[in-house]
Amino acid sequence: MRTTVYRLNRKYNQRDRCKKEITVLRQRDVT
C-alpha cells in the first residue's frame, strides 16, 4: 500500500512539473 501511494505521488509530481513547464512556455510565447 505504501509503495503504491508513493508511486502515485511520483506520477502526480511529474504531471505537475509538466504542467508548470507548459505554462511557462505559454507565458514565453505570449510575451
VOBA-1610 file (N, C-alpha, C; in pm, whole numbers, padded with zeros to 5 digits, always signed):
BEGIN
Met+00085-00120+00000Met+00000+00000+00000Met+00089+00126+00000Arg+00185+00130+00087Arg+00270+00250+00094Arg+00341+00273-00039Thr+00394+00166-00097Thr+00467+00181-00223Thr+00375+00234-00332Thr+00252+00185-00338Thr+00160+00231-00442Thr+00134+00381-00425Val+00112+00424-00302Val+00087+00567-00278Val+00208+00648-00323Tyr+00326+00600-00286Tyr+00449+00670-00325Tyr+00458+00682-00476Arg+00425+00570-00543Arg+00431+00571-00690Arg+00330+00672-00745Leu+00211+00673-00690Leu+00109+00767-00738Leu+00157+00911-00718Asn+00211+00937-00601Asn+00262+01073-00573Asn+00366+01111-00676Arg+00455+01017-00706Arg+00560+01045-00804Arg+00497+01081-00939Lys+00398+01000-00978Lys+00331+01025-01107Lys+00272+01166-01108Tyr+00197+01200-01003Tyr+00133+01332-00999Tyr+00238+01443-00998Asn+00347+01420-00927Asn+00452+01523-00924Asn+00506+01546-01064Gln+00530+01437-01137Gln+00581+01451-01275Gln+00480+01530-01358Arg+00352+01496-01342Arg+00248+01564-01420Arg+00248+01713-01386Asp+00254+01745-01258Asp+00255+01886-01216Asp+00374+01958-01279Arg+00489+01892-01278Arg+00608+01955-01336Arg+00583+01985-01483Cys+00526+01887-01554Cys+00499+01907-01697Cys+00405+02026-01715Lys+00301+02030-01634Lys+00205+02141-01645Lys+00276+02274-01622Lys+00358+02280-01520Lys+00430+02405-01490Lys+00516+02445-01609Glu+00588+02348-01664Glu+00674+02380-01779Glu+00590+02432-01895Ile+00475+02367-01917Ile+00387+02409-02028Ile+00340+02553-02004Thr+00298+02583-01881Thr+00251+02719-01853Thr+00363+02819-01876Val+00483+02785-01834Val+00598+02876-01854Val+00620+02897-02003Leu+00614+02789-02081Leu+00634+02802-02226Leu+00525+02892-02284Arg+00401+02873-02241Arg+00290+02954-02293Arg+00315+03101-02260Gln+00355+03129-02137Gln+00381+03269-02099Gln+00489+03327-02189Arg+00592+03247-02216Arg+00701+03295-02302Arg+00645+03327-02440Asp+00559+03237-02491Asp+00501+03258-02624Asp+00421+03389-02625Val+00344+03410-02519Val+00258+03529-02514Val+00344+03655-02516Thr+00451+03657-02442Thr+00533+03780-02434Thr+00627+03796-02552
//
